[in-house]
Amino acid sequence: MIIRDYITKELLRTFGGVFIVLFLIILSTQLIKSLAAVANGKIPIDFLFVLLGFRNLESMMMIIPLTLFLAILLALSRLYKDSEMVALAACGVGPSTLLKSVLIVLVSFVFIETSLALVIGPWANSKIQYMEEEFKLQADIELVVPGQFTLSNDGRRVIYAEEITDRTHLKNVFLHVDNTDNSSVLAADEANIETDPQQGARYIVFQNGHRYDGVPGSREYRSIKFKDYGVLLTGKASAEVKLDRNALPTKDLWDSTNLYYIGELQWRISQVIMMIVLALLAVPLSKSSPRQGRYGKMALAILIYIVYSNLLLVAFNWLRKGQVELYIGMWWVHLLFFALFLFMFARQMGWLSGLRRKTHNVLHCPDEFDELVED
């Protein structure tokens, strides 16, 4: 029991270190992408950290299986490197005890990964999609920063407001619209955002201003003074969002007959199964000599993870295209790597020694040596 607790603590401590490293890598990558989207005016700065939080929550489903796989490999490899396994083997502790310790740790992570893959991950994806659709539906006015010229997503409008209150009232507003054959410039003391209750369309209504229409480089232009002037914005106040497959609740996928949705359901379940198989596979894979070092099997482990993940993607594509039967689905990938674990673990335990051909140390003398003996 003491040895098992020691191995368990070593696994959890290594898991914490590996998780922090991988999480910071993912976080920095997503932060760079999100900041680039803010700089390009695709999302407002107010929603940056909320969107970043949902994206990191979504990525947990992929990080935990890899983290647990590497943590088990590194923790057990250290025992072999420091010759602790030699001492443990002298006390009767072998690979089976290591496997039991891994299974104890694995039980808790199965519940975590199942929650992430079947509930939390789709929920986070749906929130991300709702936010992205909201950003798309938002008009250019939503991204205006007071005191700065803001270019619309299509590049046809430039808007400026000296002051914005309640996100619906603008003061000292300037709008330049680049039409196909001419350009329009509107300037007003103030403007308001109004919504059509029937169509859901939104307008920016300028008050007490002027409009100038003309062709750039030409002296021909038209000036109009108005009291109220409305301009249709590109977005709408609200819209129905059709969720993608990775954002649908698991219960909606369960009763579906759509191959695409069935593939998504098997993909979510496969994340849990992959974590279990990789955790088991790390036990025989971690066996190494003291001279090989703690990171000797790291390249092979990463290669196994890449092959495993890519085979799951291939199986998913085959399933959604109807190229494989539903009962085969993506399960054959897990059976393949589970068979690899059984082979490696049986070899480590010595169960395959009876299948090997017995060899004898026989001295085969060359013909020249026989001639010397005869002489």
Secondary structure as GFF3:
##gff-version 3
##sequence-region A 1 375
A	DSSP	alpha_helix	2	39	.	.	.	ID=ss1
A	DSSP	three_ten_helix	45	47	.	.	.	ID=ss2
A	DSSP	alpha_helix	48	81	.	.	.	ID=ss3
A	DSSP	alpha_helix	84	90	.	.	.	ID=ss4
A	DSSP	alpha_helix	95	115	.	.	.	ID=ss5
A	DSSP	pi_helix	116	120	.	.	.	ID=ss6
A	DSSP	alpha_helix	121	137	.	.	.	ID=ss7
A	DSSP	three_ten_helix	140	143	.	.	.	ID=ss8
A	DSSP	beta_strand	150	151	.	.	.	ID=ss9
A	DSSP	beta_strand	157	165	.	.	.	ID=ss10
A	DSSP	beta_strand	169	178	.	.	.	ID=ss11
A	DSSP	beta_strand	183	195	.	.	.	ID=ss12
A	DSSP	beta_strand	201	214	.	.	.	ID=ss13
A	DSSP	beta_strand	221	236	.	.	.	ID=ss14
A	DSSP	three_ten_helix	245	247	.	.	.	ID=ss15
A	DSSP	alpha_helix	250	254	.	.	.	ID=ss16
A	DSSP	alpha_helix	259	285	.	.	.	ID=ss17
A	DSSP	alpha_helix	298	320	.	.	.	ID=ss18
A	DSSP	alpha_helix	331	349	.	.	.	ID=ss19
A	DSSP	three_ten_helix	353	355	.	.	.	ID=ss20
A	DSSP	alpha_helix	367	374	.	.	.	ID=ss21
###
